[in-house]
């Protein structure tokens, strides 16, 4: 039944329109509505009493996956499978419902589904930038890694991370665009913003070898679908300057309880994916974010150290540009991470998709997309003055070191013990009083 207000949309659709609608209806339902049992299995694994922003974030990233890949977002092949299913469904639907004159109401609800799916997708990422966590300020190790030892995506991430205010602005744009989608009258504006903003994200993923090009383009396609509904009217009004009818399609909800249920569901949706998620994301930001570990490192040790002396099995190895055993420098981060620069091979861990890890040992942002440094998480046995090191790179995870430390003064650390090959090692580290123009020159005169 058609609501009396629906006078302007055509009451009889062309046959081609109906076939296309049936295809796109099935296609976007597959793309937007979680139909994968694995998604619901994940729901039951959430500890709802201890709900974190991480749990909500992963709920917002659903995409259908028919083809097995390493990417959490699947591939364009999944889109092809969805299209084949939609074609088959549209043919069957056209045969069974060939007398139907129009789908104005069903078209309205399809746009609602796409609007809300797109909204949570961009808001989830927008709030991670609004409270700048997604691209944090570079660590000491990263500031002491040569550009040639960094992947293109890591350089892009670091270049954005050095300007938290810009990251916050980008997050604000993304979040506002998502919020505009939650209201029918402003959804076209929101879709237009997303096409330009997320389109740029898609191109950045291609240009800088990012891993989220499929997902970012997925969001762009949803925005294009929403924008096309008003495109003709916008062109007629602004370009051709012709009389243009407004959008008067409204959902047909004759019963008060139906309208009340609609309002309640919308309120619950906004509370969960905007209010609650925003609050928990802000709480994470105030607790130093999620990209770097939180466990404190060795007291007052943060900085870069020159390797003054290096011995293996009591044999001193002089400084060399080519030696694969000798360490070149060592960085102690403010948290419990130690990185060693040397010529020893590092299998690159690209990790170029956004992941949120609970455990410090799993947080790999600091080492992702870089070579020339081995990163170790460590535990401190203060009673014995021993550091227990574990290589953080998943390709070198079997490597462990046990090093006794002494600190003759505030600028020297002496390490001795066994390395990853069970050889005895003795290292004298002297702290370098290094000044970083990127830090020293921010909003104040810089002296070189």
Residue pairs with C-beta under 8 A, 6 or more apart in sequence:
1 252
2 11
2 102
2 104
2 105
2 252
3 105
3 250
3 251
3 252
5 248
5 249
5 250
6 104
6 105
6 248
6 249
6 250
7 248
8 245
8 246
8 247
8 248
8 249
9 102
9 104
9 248
9 249
10 102
11 101
11 102
12 101
12 102
13 21
13 101
13 102
13 103
18 94
18 100
18 102
18 103
19 90
19 94
21 103
21 106
21 107
22 89
22 90
22 93
22 94
23 86
23 87
23 89
23 90
24 86
24 110
24 225
25 103
25 106
25 107
25 110
26 85
26 86
26 89
26 90
26 93
27 82
27 83
27 85
27 86
28 110
28 113
28 114
28 222
28 225
29 110
29 113
30 64
30 82
30 85
30 86
31 63
31 64
31 79
31 82
31 117
31 218
31 222
32 113
32 114
32 117
32 222
33 113
33 117
34 40
34 62
35 64
36 62
36 64
36 65
39 62
42 58
42 59
43 59
46 55
51 276
51 280
52 280
52 358
53 277
53 280
53 281
53 283
53 284
53 356
54 290
54 356
54 358
56 124
56 272
56 273
56 276
56 277
56 280
57 124
57 128
57 277
57 356
58 356
59 120
60 120
60 121
60 123
60 124
60 273
61 72
61 73
61 121
61 124
61 215
63 73
63 74
63 78
63 214
63 215
63 218
64 74
64 78
64 82
65 74
65 78
66 74
66 77
66 78
66 81
66 82
67 74
67 75
67 77
67 78
67 81
69 75
69 77
71 211
71 214
71 353
72 353
72 355
73 212
73 214
73 215
73 218
73 353
74 214
75 214
76 214
104 249
105 249
105 251
105 252
107 249
108 249
108 250
108 251
109 251
111 187
111 225
111 226
111 229
112 251
114 222
114 225
114 226
115 181
115 182
115 184
115 187
115 226
116 181
116 182
116 269
117 222
118 178
118 181
118 191
118 194
118 219
118 222
118 223
118 226
119 178
119 179
119 181
119 182
119 190
119 273
120 178
120 273
121 178
121 219
121 222
122 174
122 175
122 177
122 178
122 181
122 194
122 198
122 219
123 174
123 175
123 178
123 179
123 273
123 274
123 277
124 273
124 277
125 134
125 171
125 174
125 354
126 171
126 172
126 173
126 174
126 175
126 176
126 177
126 178
127 171
127 175
127 277
127 278
127 281
128 134
128 171
128 281
128 354
129 135
129 167
129 168
129 170
129 171
129 174
130 168
130 171
130 172
130 174
130 175
130 281
131 168
131 171
131 281
131 282
131 284
131 285
132 161
132 164
132 167
132 168
132 171
132 285
133 281
133 284
133 285
133 289
133 290
133 291
134 167
134 291
134 354
135 157
135 158
135 160
135 161
135 167
136 161
136 289
136 291
136 292
136 365
137 161
137 162
137 164
138 158
138 161
138 162
139 292
139 333
139 337
139 366
140 302
140 303
140 304
140 331
140 332
140 333
140 334
141 331
141 333
141 337
141 339
141 366
141 373
141 375
142 150
142 154
142 158
142 366
142 370
143 436
143 438
144 304
144 329
144 331
144 341
144 434
145 341
145 370
145 372
145 373
146 372
147 155
149 370
149 371
149 372
149 373
150 158
150 369
150 370
151 209
151 348
151 350
151 352
151 369
151 370
152 207
152 208
152 209
153 208
153 209
153 210
153 211
153 350
153 352
153 369
154 368
154 369
154 370
155 208
156 204
156 208
156 210
157 369
160 166
160 167
160 170
161 167
162 438
170 197
173 193
173 197
174 194
174 197
174 198
176 190
176 193
177 190
177 193
177 194
177 197
178 190
178 194
179 190
179 274
180 186
180 187
180 189
180 190
180 193
181 187
181 190
181 191
181 194
181 226
182 266
182 269
182 270
187 226
188 226
188 227
188 229
188 230
188 234
191 223
191 224
191 226
191 227
192 223
192 227
194 219
194 220
194 223
195 220
195 223
195 224
195 227
198 216
198 219
198 220
198 223
199 220
201 212
201 216
202 213
202 216
202 217
202 220
204 210
205 211
205 212
205 213
205 216
206 213
209 352
210 352
210 353
211 350
211 352
211 353
212 352
212 353
212 354
229 247
230 247
233 244
233 245
233 246
233 247
236 242
236 243
236 244
237 244
251 262
253 259
253 262
284 290
287 294
288 294
290 356
290 357
290 363
291 363
291 365
291 366
292 333
292 335
292 337
292 363
292 365
292 366
293 335
293 336
293 337
293 360
293 361
293 363
293 377
294 335
294 360
295 335
295 336
295 360
295 377
296 334
296 335
296 336
297 332
297 333
297 334
297 335
297 336
297 337
297 338
297 378
298 332
298 336
298 380
298 387
298 405
300 410
301 332
301 413
302 332
302 333
302 334
303 331
303 332
303 431
303 432
303 434
304 329
304 330
304 331
304 431
304 432
304 434
305 329
305 330
305 331
305 332
305 413
305 429
305 430
305 431
305 432
306 329
306 429
306 430
306 431
306 432
307 319
307 326
307 327
307 328
307 329
307 330
307 427
307 428
307 429
308 428
308 429
308 430
309 316
309 426
309 427
309 428
310 316
310 317
310 326
310 327
310 425
310 426
310 427
310 428
311 317
311 424
311 425
311 426
311 427
312 325
312 419
312 423
312 424
312 425
313 423
313 424
314 424
314 426
317 323
317 325
317 326
318 326
319 326
319 328
320 326
321 343
322 343
323 343
324 342
324 343
324 344
324 345
325 342
325 344
326 342
327 340
327 341
327 342
327 427
328 341
328 342
328 343
329 340
329 341
329 432
330 338
330 339
330 340
330 341
330 427
330 429
331 338
331 339
331 341
331 373
332 338
332 413
333 339
333 366
335 360
336 360
336 377
336 378
336 379
336 380
337 366
337 375
337 376
337 377
337 378
337 392
338 375
338 376
338 378
338 387
338 389
339 366
339 367
339 373
339 374
339 375
339 376
340 373
340 374
340 376
341 372
341 373
342 372
342 374
343 372
344 374
346 370
346 371
346 372
346 373
346 374
346 393
346 396
347 393
347 395
347 396
348 369
348 370
348 371
349 364
349 367
349 368
349 369
349 393
349 394
349 395
350 368
350 369
351 364
351 365
351 368
351 369
352 368
352 369
357 363
357 364
360 377
361 377
361 390
361 392
364 392
364 393
364 394
366 375
366 392
367 373
367 375
367 392
367 393
374 391
374 393
374 396
374 399
375 391
375 392
375 393
376 389
376 390
376 391
376 392
376 401
377 389
377 390
377 392
378 387
378 388
378 389
378 390
379 387
379 388
380 386
380 387
381 387
381 388
384 404
385 404
385 405
385 406
386 402
386 403
386 404
386 405
386 417
387 401
387 402
387 403
387 404
387 405
387 415
388 400
388 401
388 402
389 400
389 401
389 402
389 403
390 397
390 399
390 400
391 397
391 398
391 399
391 400
391 420
399 420
400 420
401 417
401 418
401 419
401 420
401 425
402 417
402 418
403 415
403 416
403 417
403 418
403 425
404 415
404 416
404 417
405 413
405 414
405 415
406 413
406 414
407 413
407 414
408 414
410 431
411 430
411 431
412 428
412 429
412 430
412 431
413 429
413 431
414 426
414 427
414 428
414 429
415 425
415 426
415 427
415 429
416 424
416 425
416 426
416 427
417 424
417 425
418 424
418 425
419 425
437 446
437 448
440 446
